[in-house]
Amino acid sequence: MEKKLQPIVGKLEKEFGVAASEYRGDVSLVIPVENIVAACQQIQGLGFELLSALTAVDYWPQESPRFHVIYQFTSVDGNLVMTLRVPVPGINPSLPTVSHLYRSANWRERELWDMFGIKFEGHPDLRRILMPADWEGHPLRKDYPLGYEEPQFTFNFEEINLRKPYAKE
Amino acid sequence: MPDIQEITVDDLKHLVSERAIQGETVLLNMGPQHPSTHGVLRLLLELDGEIVVNCIPDIGFLHTGVEKNMEAKTYQKAEVMADRLDYLDTVGNTLAYSMAVEKLVDLDVPARAQAIRVILAELQRFASHLVWLGTSALDLAAMSMFLYCFREREYILDILELCSGQRMMTTYIRPGGLWRDVPVEFDAAVRNILKTFPRRIDEYEALLTRNPLMLDRTYGIGKLTGEECLNFGVTGPMLRASGVKWDLRKARPYSGYEQYDFEVPTRTEGDVYARYLVRLEEMRQALRIVEQALDKLPMGPVRSNNYKFVPPPRSEIGVSMEALIHHFKLWTEGFEAPKGAIYLAIESPRGELGVYLESDGGPKPYRIHWRTPSFDNLQSLPLMSRGVLVADLVAIIGSVDIVLGDVDR
């Protein structure tokens, strides 16, 4: 762990009663979902002005927690990076929004709603962002099947063409 | 067929002003097919006469599910999707992906491979800035700039073709090194660029920098302060044009950038013109880095010899049983990465390009997320475009330098 990061991580560990872990030099803290806004406020106050990335992982079929939401912070001033991981259960997954602290979280949270179906309470504009508005399901969930297309050859071209889902005529 | 839901203004009520609902202002679609949106970006504009009151970007027209697709492929095979995200910075994307995989499995890269990576990444940065310069000048009605820039870009694409056989989708940088060493013509071709390009940049400057039309269209337009940039996640040349000296190549060096001597250009105005100046200076600095890297290009292998992760060279497969087995295993099953999660970021021509990679111990990425700079940079568009003229909005979109493949993934 970088020397400058140690007091910051130590402070967060004490404040929220969690332990930091390190893998290949990346420091991450697992924060319970009810503390996330307070933690983000703390981290912003400690000089991490950039929310580099906000993403999620789906551990289906594991149910509690099914998701981990990952917050990646960068401190431009102190030249430091750190990660928060927030476990979220699979039934009615929801988190409080941090888009009032980091404005860049606005679209990122919309993306997580679109792709994983994770709700962000208090978000000003929680619509789908990448998929069409009337899309069903959340594509990046692990129980959402990957689509495919049947390859057509000369001997079965017509047969496959009949059941191929596209506008004919 | 399910019924297609109509999206009405009622759904967007919270995004437009009260006056739009009473019919005092006009709601107008700009795009998705509009030449100045550089791809398929739809903007819903609320206009009071010719003044933009609100701008609501609508993205996702180019969404191809890259992340989902990569999760279904082995680490080697997933790499081809990385090229196709940001199609103007293909070398940078494969560099980020390869470095993320190398970090995940703890793989060392030979010094020669690192230097060639830097040369190609900087040339690609130059080419990407050329496309930006050409198209954004075209938006401001400077048609000849477009032709000059694309003429020069072709020389760089020729070098990529020389190395990899492909002009754009190179997949030349692989986890553990490079696909193969550069050909003998490489040195002369790059030196030719180093000789001719500085003069070409001077020519662009002669055409644009003090051009009164250019100044009228760009000076003081689309301002962002440094704090706003960071809060909106804006990185890259846009952030540096707002006075924040943050470049990952300098701050957190990777791939041997610490050996090279270069400046990080910054401006304090934070407007469209400042972004233009910063990017032009970055093009000069890119050439400086290429020259240094080429001068002290070390000899040696270009691929790691850890055959658990990197396929052995063709010459060994014919004579070594072990090499044949490694080759077969790698291309049928792939390699198993240890369980863990990493985040790795590099400086792409547009800003911080990050890869979040998580492994569950299997041969495929369990989760890969691309933190693409265009996505966050575009998010600041509503803030920048409030109160400007529609024609200025075109200049602002040009200065963001979005690549829609990068925004929508």
Chai-1 contact restraints between the chains, C-beta under 6 A:
chainA,res_idxA,chainB,res_idxB,connection_type,confidence,min_distance_angstrom,max_distance_angstrom,comment,restraint_id
A,Y23,B,G340,contact,1.0,0.0,6.0,A-B,restraint_1
A,R24,B,K103,contact,1.0,0.0,6.0,A-B,restraint_2
A,R24,B,I342,contact,1.0,0.0,6.0,A-B,restraint_3
A,D26,B,I342,contact,1.0,0.0,6.0,A-B,restraint_4
A,D26,B,Y343,contact,1.0,0.0,6.0,A-B,restraint_5
A,E49,B,L230,contact,1.0,0.0,6.0,A-B,restraint_6
A,L50,B,L230,contact,1.0,0.0,6.0,A-B,restraint_7
A,S52,B,G354,contact,1.0,0.0,6.0,A-B,restraint_8
A,A53,B,G354,contact,1.0,0.0,6.0,A-B,restraint_9
A,A53,B,R371,contact,1.0,0.0,6.0,A-B,restraint_10
A,T55,B,Y356,contact,1.0,0.0,6.0,A-B,restraint_11
A,T55,B,H369,contact,1.0,0.0,6.0,A-B,restraint_12
A,V57,B,E358,contact,1.0,0.0,6.0,A-B,restraint_13
A,V57,B,R367,contact,1.0,0.0,6.0,A-B,restraint_14
A,Q72,B,Y343,contact,1.0,0.0,6.0,A-B,restraint_15
A,V76,B,W246,contact,1.0,0.0,6.0,A-B,restraint_16
A,N79,B,A251,contact,1.0,0.0,6.0,A-B,restraint_17
A,R103,B,N231,contact,1.0,0.0,6.0,A-B,restraint_18
A,R103,B,F232,contact,1.0,0.0,6.0,A-B,restraint_19
A,S104,B,F232,contact,1.0,0.0,6.0,A-B,restraint_20
A,S104,B,G233,contact,1.0,0.0,6.0,A-B,restraint_21
A,S104,B,D376,contact,1.0,0.0,6.0,A-B,restraint_22
A,W107,B,Q379,contact,1.0,0.0,6.0,A-B,restraint_23
A,L130,B,G60,contact,1.0,0.0,6.0,A-B,restraint_24
A,L130,B,H63,contact,1.0,0.0,6.0,A-B,restraint_25
A,A133,B,I7,contact,1.0,0.0,6.0,A-B,restraint_26
A,D134,B,Q5,contact,1.0,0.0,6.0,A-B,restraint_27
A,P139,B,K68,contact,1.0,0.0,6.0,A-B,restraint_28
A,L140,B,K68,contact,1.0,0.0,6.0,A-B,restraint_29
A,L146,B,A72,contact,1.0,0.0,6.0,A-B,restraint_30
